[in-house]
Structure formats: C-alpha cells, structure tokens
Amino acid sequence: MPAALLDLPALPPEGYPPLAREPAFEPARHLALERPERIVTLGELGYGSEEIAACPGDFGITSSFRLLSAEGAAALLEVCRLLAPYATSSGRIPRKVRGGVYQSRFLRDLCHAPEVNEFLGEICGIPLLPHSIPHHLGHINYNPLDLSQNVDKWHVDTLRIDYVLFVTDPASIRGGEFQYFHGTKHEVAALHQAGAKLPLERIVTPAIPGAGYAVLQQGNMVTHRAKGLQAAGERITMVNGYVPRNAEFPDYNRFDQIYHADPAHVAASEYARHAAWIGRERLQAFIDQGIYSEDRLALAERLERVAQYLGQAASDIRKAGEKQLEHFGDG
Ligand SMILES: [Fe+2]
C-alpha cells in the first residue's frame, strides 16, 4: 500500500491564529490544470547517472503551466494579503509567510488538493503526496519593501519536489522574475566559492503568462532565485512542497536548514512527526507483506533500516542549529 496523505495535527502550534474571514476553496471553480509544454530533465542540466539514480526521477523543471483559474488566483491573492501581516524574514528571504496552512483553510485545502497532487505526479512521473511537514506547504514569498533586495537568493530547496505559483501577475510589475540556472548545483557552488557570477547565457527566465501560472521543479537539484522589483509594486508567489508517495524512497530533508527558517517550537516538532510518519509507513509496509521467511538476516535488516532512519532523524534534531544557513548569494 502506498502511503496516504498525512494531515495537519489536530491543534495548530502557538502563534498561528486562524484567519477570521476568507474565501472557501472550490476546486471546480478555482483550479484550471493545464499541462506544461516542456520539461527539462536533470540529465539536460548536466547531472550524471549516479546522482539521477539517487533521485525519485530524472525530472528537472517544467515550463510554466496553468494551475489556477482567474477566480482561483484572485481568491488566493486575497488569502495571501490577509496573511501578509504575519510575514517574517530569514537570512535568505526578506518577507515570507510559512505555516500559513495552519491559519488559512483555503491555503490548506489548495495545498492538499488531490486533483493537483495527481496532476503534478503525472507531469513529473513521480507519484506524490502533499508534504508531510506543514511548513513545506503553502510557503508564501512577498516582495521586499526595499527595492535593492532580491525576493530570494540563488539556492536549492530543502525538499525534493515543489511548484512556484505566481499569485500576482508578473506583467503588473517591473522585475521580480523567477529564474533558474541551466546547470548543476555543483557548478553554481564552485562559481559562488570562486566569487564569480553565474554566466548570463545559462540563466533561464521562464515566461509566466499571468497570475495562476506555476513551474514545477525538483527543487533540491535545480538552482533558482527570485529577483527583486525594479519599481514599487506587489509580487507574491506561493510554493507548495511534495514528497514521493513511495515512503521507501530515501527521505530528503534539510532539517539543519529548516531550523534556521522556522520557529524553534515548530521546526523540530514537525520534522520529528514527519520522521515518525515515514518510519510508521515503512513498518506498515513490512507488516502488510507477511513475515514468514527463513531469511532471518533480511528480516533483521528490514528492522534495522527503519531504526537507522529514525536514529538519523533524532541525531539531526539533536544537532539543530550547528550548521549555517546555505545559499549561493545574489550574483
Ligand atoms: Fe526555492
């Protein structure tokens, strides 16, 4: 049995008051799912077969595609504006809201929508589930009020699969482009370390036809950024994260990084709960397959693998805060 969606905990953490009034998410009116025209593979970006084999697929990044109707984009914009007073900054992103799914029913329902989940899984060829860490759902970036700052620096994501959805129309502002590097993250790291800028001819700026359009990416493999605005305006994007539906697939989480972005009373709790869920799904698959076998070493190994995974997660949690926040700068 493949894993099923892990819903949010019954009670939200402290500091995430629910919105008093907001629109209700209506999939039939708010979604407008259209397939992207092009997909760039990890191979095309220059990754080798060994690294690709360690990923859930060769999928890299799509051209933009429609996800929300005009009405859906307008409703999401309303929700994002209601959440804007809760925006905080990190060392990488000047103005963002994370954990909005605890505050907005609309955002939670959109981010959990099974129609979107199935659709995205078909596009990238990887059966998915909405992310089991609530702060990886419905991450909202707002343009910095200081025009000299980028929305987000060059970086790779702390999770595997996500989409970046334009909530506002890019045509209504100057600047604010979403861009990715046509190359590997190792090339970017080397250039950053050498103090060199990324070669302009390898920076791709996907055309975004309007509000409600998105790109889907294997975000931990595709180096990307969001540029600042050149004139005052409103730029809002929403990023929703997914995990492979196959819980046996090696988990990818950068808890060391998440711990810098999210409040201490939430980050470790969400990660511990996620690890418990993965461990439970792996044990459940073991229970369901039947246990009668003479191969006692294989049985032992199966248990050890789960114990090892949980032990690693526990160790990550113990070491929280030891590592620096990573990014590749503004160049
Ligand atoms: Fe990102």
Boltz pocket constraint, residues with backbone or C-beta under 6 A from the ligand:
constraints:
  - pocket:
      binder: B
      contacts: [[A, 155], [A, 156], [A, 157], [A, 219], [A, 224]]
      max_distance: 6.0
